[in-house]
């Protein structure tokens, strides 16, 4: 079951901690571990395009095996590339790829592995989230083994078409079949938080506010 544009748009202004609360409610462990934001102040959301890679010592593969262009070609405007490189500290993505993805309208990149060229990522403001920042090139070290297959990223199962949201707090995956329910639940949490903030401003204690909105 695919996620409609209407449902996807509901994630545009939802923070990952709010979504994580809703994921708990539906019983899916969708919070990635060890994946962090590269460019401060950036966030992204979109349907996942998944990439699987193998990594070896320098010279294990050919330059043609690297296929960064194939990754970019697989994603359309608004998609989020999600790469499973087994957490290896080897760069699968750099500055030129960042610029090409930005021009194409790709929403963001999540890598359970490594990237490089932080300064160019900051210049182009592409939302990139990764386990490692490293100068080490993936050329002849990395081979793409699959595109749009189920993967593990940050310990979370990600399938093509699942919803990815990433911000300064981290990265979450919402299974496509739960996307509408999670969006509804998360918006309720966000509304409660906004109301609780208003109550706190009026003098309600934090403990009273948490009790009122059933957070304790």
SERO-4910 file (N, C-alpha, C, O; in steps of 0.05 Angstrom, whole numbers):
BEGIN
 pado doro    nc1    nc2    nc3   cac1   cac2   cac3    cc1    cc2    cc3    oc1    oc2    oc3
  Unk    A     17    -24      0      0      0      0     18     25      0     35     28     17
  Unk    A     13     42    -20     30     66    -21     18     89     -4     -5     88      4
  Unk    A     35    108      2     27    131     18     19    153     -2     34    161    -19
  Unk    A     -5    163      2    -15    184    -16      0    210    -11     12    214     11
  Unk    A     -1    228    -30     11    254    -27     -1    269     -4     12    284     11
  Unk    A    -28    266      0    -42    280     21    -32    271     49    -27    288     66
  Unk    A    -29    245     52    -19    235     78     10    243     82     18    251    104
  Unk    A     26    241     61     54    248     63     58    277     72     75    283     88
  Unk    A     41    294     61     43    323     68     38    328     97     47    349    107
  Unk    A     24    310    111     18    315    139     43    313    157     43    321    180
  Unk    A     65    301    146     90    299    160    108    323    157    130    324    169
  Unk    A    100    343    141    117    365    135    126    381    159    148    391    161
  Unk    A    108    384    179    114    400    202    115    384    228    113    396    250
  Unk    A    118    358    226    119    342    250    148    336    258    164    328    241
  Unk    A    155    340    283    182    335    293    185    305    299    166    291    305
  Unk    A    209    295    296    214    266    300    207    257    328    197    234    331
  Unk    A    212    272    350    203    262    376    173    258    378    164    239    391
  Unk    A    158    276    365    129    273    365    120    248    350    103    233    358
  Unk    A    133    244    327    128    220    311    135    194    327    121    174    325
  Unk    A    158    196    341    167    172    356    146    164    377    142    140    382
  Unk    A    132    184    390    111    177    408     89    162    394     78    142    405
  Unk    A     82    171    370     60    158    355     69    130    346     53    111    345
  Unk    A     94    127    339    104    100    331    103     80    354     97     57    350
  Unk    A    108     90    379    104     73    402     75     63    403     70     40    410
  Unk    A     56     81    397     28     73    399     20     52    379      3     35    385
  Unk    A     33     51    356     27     31    336     45      6    338     42    -13    323
  Unk    A     64      8    356     81    -16    362    103    -20    341    111    -43    337
  Unk    A    114      1    329    136     -3    310    160     13    320    158     37    326
  Unk    A    183     -1    322    208     11    331    221     25    308    238     13    294
  Unk    A    213     50    303    222     64    279    243     85    282    249     99    264
  Unk    A    254     87    306    274    107    312    302     96    306    311     77    319
  Unk    A    316    107    287    343     98    280    363    106    301    361    128    313
  Unk    A    382     89    306    403     94    326    429    101    312    437     88    292
  Unk    A    443    121    323    470    127    313    471    143    287    493    146    276
  Unk    A    448    153    278    448    168    253    442    198    260    422    204    272
  Unk    A    460    216    252    458    243    261    458    263    238    465    256    215
  Unk    A    449    287    244    447    309    224    474    321    217    491    325    235
  Unk    A    479    325    192    504    337    182    502    368    181    519    382    191
  Unk    A    480    378    169    477    407    165    457    417    186    433    411    184
  Unk    A    466    433    205    448    443    226    424    458    214    427    473    194
  Unk    A    401    454    226    377    468    218    363    457    194    343    469    185
  Unk    A    372    434    184    358    422    161    341    399    170    346    386    191
  Unk    A    320    393    155    302    371    160    292    361    133    292    376    114
  Unk    A    282    337    133    270    327    108    248    306    115    248    295    137
  Unk    A    230    303     96    211    281     98    205    272     69    206    288     50
  Unk    A    198    247     66    192    237     39    190    207     39    196    194     59
  Unk    A    184    196     16    183    167     13    211    156      9    228    169     -4
  Unk    A    216    133     21    243    122     20    249    109     -7    233     94    -18
  Unk    A    273    114    -17    285     99    -38    309     86    -26    328     99    -17
  Unk    A    310     59    -26    330     45    -10    353     35    -27    349     27    -50
  Unk    A    377     35    -15    401     27    -29    416      8    -10    419     13     14
  Unk    A    425    -15    -20    441    -34     -5    470    -34    -17    473    -35    -41
  Unk    A    490    -34      1    518    -34     -8    534    -55      6    528    -63     29
  Unk    A    556    -63     -7    576    -79      6    602    -63      6    607    -48    -13
  Unk    A    618    -67     27    643    -52     29    666    -71     35    664    -90     50
  Unk    A    689    -66     22    713    -82     26    737    -64     26    735    -39     27
  Unk    A    760    -77     26    786    -62     26    789    -48     -1    776    -55    -21
  Unk    A    806    -27     -2    811    -13    -27    819    -33    -48    837    -50    -44
  Unk    A    807    -30    -72    812    -48    -94    795    -73    -95    797    -89   -113
  Unk    A    776    -75    -76    758    -99    -75    739    -98    -99    730   -119   -109
  Unk    A    731    -73   -108    712    -70   -129    723    -51   -150    744    -39   -146
  Unk    A    709    -48   -172    717    -29   -192    703     -2   -188    684      0   -173
  Unk    A    713     19   -200    700     45   -198    671     44   -208    654     58   -198
  Unk    A    666     27   -229    639     24   -240    620     13   -220    596     18   -221
  Unk    A    630     -3   -200    612    -14   -180    601      7   -161    581      2   -147
  Unk    A    614     30   -159    607     51   -140    579     62   -145    563     63   -127
  Unk    A    574     69   -170    547     75   -180    531     95   -164    508     92   -159
  Unk    A    545    117   -156    530    138   -142    508    150   -160    487    157   -151
  Unk    A    515    151   -186    495    162   -205    470    145   -206    448    156   -209
  Unk    A    473    119   -203    449    101   -202    431    107   -178    407    106   -180
  Unk    A    444    114   -155    429    121   -132    412    146   -137    388    147   -131
  Unk    A    425    166   -149    411    191   -155    389    187   -175    367    198   -173
  Unk    A    394    171   -195    375    165   -216    350    151   -205    328    153   -215
  Unk    A    354    135   -184    332    119   -173    312    136   -157    289    127   -154
  Unk    A    320    160   -149    302    177   -132    291    199   -149    304    210   -167
  Unk    A    266    206   -142    253    229   -155    251    253   -136    259    250   -113
  Unk    A    241    275   -146    237    299   -129    220    291   -104    199    279   -107
  Unk    A    229    300    -81    214    295    -56    221    268    -43    212    263    -21
  Unk    A    236    251    -56    244    225    -44    267    229    -25    282    248    -27
  Unk    A    270    209     -7    293    208     11    309    183      5    298    161      7
  Unk    A    334    186     -1    352    163     -5    360    152     22    369    167     39
  Unk    A    357    125     25    364    112     50    384     90     44    377     71     29
  Unk    A    408     92     55    430     74     47    438     56     69    444     65     91
  Unk    A    439     30     64    448     10     83    476      1     75    480    -15     56
  Unk    A    497     13     88    524      4     84    535     -9    109    560     -9    113
  Unk    A    518    -20    125    527    -35    148    542    -19    169    557    -31    185
  Unk    A    539      7    169    553     24    188    582     28    184    596     37    202
  Unk    A    592     22    160    620     24    154    629     53    151    614     69    140
  Unk    A    653     59    161    664     86    160    679     91    134    702     97    134
  Unk    A    664     89    112    674     94     85    653    112     71    629    107     74
  Unk    A    662    132     57    643    151     45    630    140     20    643    131      1
  Unk    A    603    141     20    588    133     -3    577    157    -18    563    154    -38
  Unk    A    583    181     -8    570    205    -19    587    230    -13    599    232      9
  Unk    A    589    248    -32    605    272    -28    593    297    -39    568    298    -43
  Unk    A    609    317    -44    600    343    -52    586    344    -78    564    357    -80
  Unk    A    597    332    -99    584    333   -126    557    318   -125    538    328   -138
  Unk    A    556    296   -112    530    281   -109    510    298    -94    486    298   -101
  Unk    A    519    313    -74    501    330    -59    489    351    -77    465    356    -77
  Unk    A    506    364    -94    496    384   -112    477    373   -133    456    384   -138
  Unk    A    483    349   -144    466    336   -163    439    329   -151    418    333   -164
  Unk    A    439    320   -127    414    313   -113    397    338   -108    373    337   -110
  Unk    A    411    359   -100    397    384    -94    383    395   -120    360    403   -119
  Unk    A    398    394   -142    387    404   -167    363    387   -176    343    398   -186
  Unk    A    364    361   -171    342    343   -178    318    346   -160    296    338   -168
  Unk    A    321    357   -137    299    360   -118    295    337    -99    274    335    -86
  Unk    A    316    320    -96    315    299    -76    314    312    -49    328    331    -43
  Unk    A    296    301    -32    290    314     -6    313    311     14    317    329     31
  Unk    A    327    288     14    348    284     33    361    257     30    354    241     13
  Unk    A    381    253     47    397    228     46    402    218     75    409    234     93
  Unk    A    398    192     79    403    180    105    422    156     99    416    139     83
  Unk    A    445    156    113    465    135    107    474    121    133    484    134    152
  Unk    A    470     95    134    482     79    155    509     70    145    513     48    137
  Unk    A    527     89    146    554     87    135    567    114    137    565    128    157
  Unk    A    581    122    116    596    147    117    591    165     93    583    156     71
  Unk    A    595    191     97    595    211     76    619    230     80    633    228    100
  Unk    A    624    247     60    646    266     63    638    293     50    616    295     39
  Unk    A    656    312     52    652    339     41    630    354     56    611    365     44
  Unk    A    634    356     82    614    370     99    610    399     90    587    409     89
  Unk    A    632    413     83    629    441     76    611    445     51    596    464     50
  Unk    A    613    427     32    596    429      8    567    422     15    548    434      4
  Unk    A    563    404     34    536    398     43    524    422     57    500    428     54
  Unk    A    540    436     73    531    460     86    524    482     66    505    497     69
  Unk    A    540    484     45    536    504     24    510    499     10    494    518      5
  Unk    A    504    474      2    481    467    -14    456    462      3    434    461     -8
  Unk    A    459    459     30    437    456     48    420    432     42    396    432     47
  Unk    A    432    411     31    417    386     28    416    372     55    436    369     68
  Unk    A    392    364     64    391    349     90    404    322     87    394    305     73
  Unk    A    426    319    101    442    294    101    444    284    130    450    299    148
  Unk    A    439    258    134    440    246    160    457    221    157    452    204    140
  Unk    A    477    217    175    496    195    171    507    185    197    504    198    218
  Unk    A    519    162    196    533    151    220    561    162    222    571    167    244
  Unk    A    575    165    199    603    174    200    607    197    180    596    197    158
  Unk    A    624    216    188    635    236    170    664    228    166    679    227    186
  Unk    A    673    222    142    700    212    137    710    221    110    695    223     91
  Unk    A    736    227    108    747    234     82    750    210     63    754    213     39
  Unk    A    748    185     73    756    161     58    736    155     36    712    151     41
  Unk    A    746    155     11    728    150    -12    719    121    -13    732    102     -5
  Unk    A    694    118    -24    683     92    -28    691     80    -55    685     56    -60
  Unk    A    704     95    -72    712     85    -98    731     62    -95    752     64    -82
  Unk    A    725     40   -107    737     13   -107    734      0    -79    744    -23    -75
  Unk    A    721     13    -60    715      0    -34    686     -7    -31    679    -25    -15
  Unk    A    668      6    -46    639      2    -43    627     -8    -69    633      1    -91
  Unk    A    608    -27    -66    593    -36    -89    563    -36    -82    556    -45    -60
  Unk    A    547    -25    -99    518    -26    -95    508    -54   -102    514    -65   -123
  Unk    A    493    -65    -83    483    -93    -87    453    -94    -91    442   -115    -98
  Unk    A    439    -72    -85    410    -72    -89    399    -44    -88    409    -27    -74
  Unk    A    377    -40   -103    362    -15   -102    333    -22    -99    322    -39   -113
  Unk    A    320     -8    -80    292    -11    -74    285    -40    -65    267    -53    -75
  Unk    A    301    -49    -45    296    -73    -31    294    -66     -1    303    -45      7
  Unk    A    281    -83     15    280    -78     44    308    -78     55    324    -96     48
  Unk    A    314    -59     73    341    -56     84    338    -52    115    316    -49    125
  Unk    A    362    -52    128    364    -43    155    380    -17    155    402    -16    144
  Unk    A    370      3    169    385     28    171    382     38    200    360     43    209
  Unk    A    405     41    214    403     49    242    387     29    258    375     37    278
  Unk    A    388      4    251    373    -17    265    344    -19    259    329    -34    272
  Unk    A    334     -3    240    306     -2    233    301    -14    205    316     -8    186
  Unk    A    280    -30    202    273    -40    176    261    -17    160    243     -2    169
  Unk    A    271    -13    136    261      7    118    255     -6     91    272    -20     80
  Unk    A    231     -2     81    223    -13     55    218     10     35    212     33     44
  Unk    A    221      5     10    215     26    -10    187     37     -6    168     21     -4
  Unk    A    184     63     -5    158     75     -2    150     81     27    130     95     31
  Unk    A    164     70     47    159     78     74    166    108     77    181    119     61
  Unk    A    155    120     98    159    149    102    183    153    120    185    141    141
  Unk    A    201    171    112    224    178    127    221    208    136    215    225    119
  Unk    A    226    213    161    227    240    171    253    243    187    259    226    204
  Unk    A    268    264    182    294    268    196    297    298    203    290    315    187
  Unk    A    307    302    227    312    330    236    335    329    256    349    310    258
  Unk    A    338    351    271    360    353    290    360    332    312    380    326    324
  Unk    A    337    320    318    335    300    339    341    272    329    347    255    345
  Unk    A    340    268    303    345    241    292    329    234    268    318    252    254
  Unk    A    327    208    263    313    198    239    293    177    247    299    159    263
  Unk    A    269    179    235    249    158    240    238    148    214    238    162    193
  Unk    A    230    123    214    217    110    192    188    102    200    184     90    221
  Unk    A    169    110    183    141    103    188    132     83    166    132     90    143
  Unk    A    125     59    174    116     40    154     92     51    138     75     64    149
  Unk    A     92     46    112     72     58     95     43     51    104     26     68    103
  Unk    A     39     27    114     12     19    122      3     32    148    -21     32    154
  Unk    A     22     44    163     15     58    187     16     89    184     11    103    204
  Unk    A     23     98    161     30    127    158      6    144    165      9    164    179
  Unk    A    -18    138    156    -41    155    161    -47    156    191    -53    177    202
  Unk    A    -46    132    204    -52    131    233    -30    146    249    -37    161    267
  Unk    A     -5    142    242     17    156    256     15    186    253     19    201    272
  Unk    A      8    195    229      5    224    224    -17    235    242    -14    256    254
  Unk    A    -40    221    244    -62    230    260    -54    231    289    -59    251    303
  Unk    A    -42    210    299    -34    209    327    -13    231    333    -15    244    354
  Unk    A      6    234    315     27    254    320     16    282    320     25    299    336
  Unk    A     -3    288    303    -15    315    304    -31    319    329    -32    342    339
  Unk    A    -42    298    341    -56    301    367    -35    308    388    -40    325    405
  Unk    A    -13    294    388      8    299    408     18    328    404     23    342    424
  Unk    A     22    337    380     32    364    375     12    385    385     20    405    396
  Unk    A    -13    380    381    -34    398    390    -34    399    421    -37    420    433
  Unk    A    -32    376    433    -30    375    463     -7    390    473     -9    405    493
  Unk    A     16    387    460     40    402    469     37    432    467     45    447    484
  Unk    A     24    441    445     19    469    442      0    480    464      4    502    474
  Unk    A    -20    464    470    -39    472    491    -25    472    518    -29    490    535
  Unk    A     -8    451    523      6    450    548     25    474    552     28    485    574
  Unk    A     37    482    530     55    506    531     39    531    539     48    547    555
  Unk    A     15    533    528     -2    556    535    -10    555    564    -11    576    578
  Unk    A    -16    531    574    -23    528    603      0    534    621     -3    547    642
  Unk    A     24    526    613     48    532    629     53    562    630     60    573    651
  Unk    A     48    576    608     51    605    607     32    619    625     37    641    635
  Unk    A      9    606    631    -11    618    648     -6    611    678    -20    621    695
  Unk    A     15    595    683     22    589    711     18    560    720     24    554    743
  Unk    A      7    543    703      5    515    710     32    503    714     50    509    698
  Unk    A     36    486    734     62    474    738     67    452    717     48    443    704
  Unk    A     92    446    713     99    425    694     85    399    701     74    385    683
  Unk    A     86    391    726     74    366    735     44    367    730     32    347    721
  Unk    A     31    389    735      2    392    731     -4    390    701    -24    377    693
  Unk    A     13    402    685      9    401    656     12    373    645     -4    364    628
  Unk    A     32    358    655     36    331    646     12    313    654      4    296    638
  Unk    A      2    318    677    -21    302    686    -46    309    670    -61    291    662
  Unk    A    -50    334    664    -73    342    649    -73    330    621    -95    323    610
  Unk    A    -50    328    609    -48    318    581    -39    289    581    -29    279    560
  Unk    A    -42    275    604    -37    246    606    -10    238    596     -7    219    581
  Unk    A     11    254    604     38    247    598     53    234    621     76    227    619
  Unk    A     39    230    644     51    216    667     32    195    677     38    180    696
***
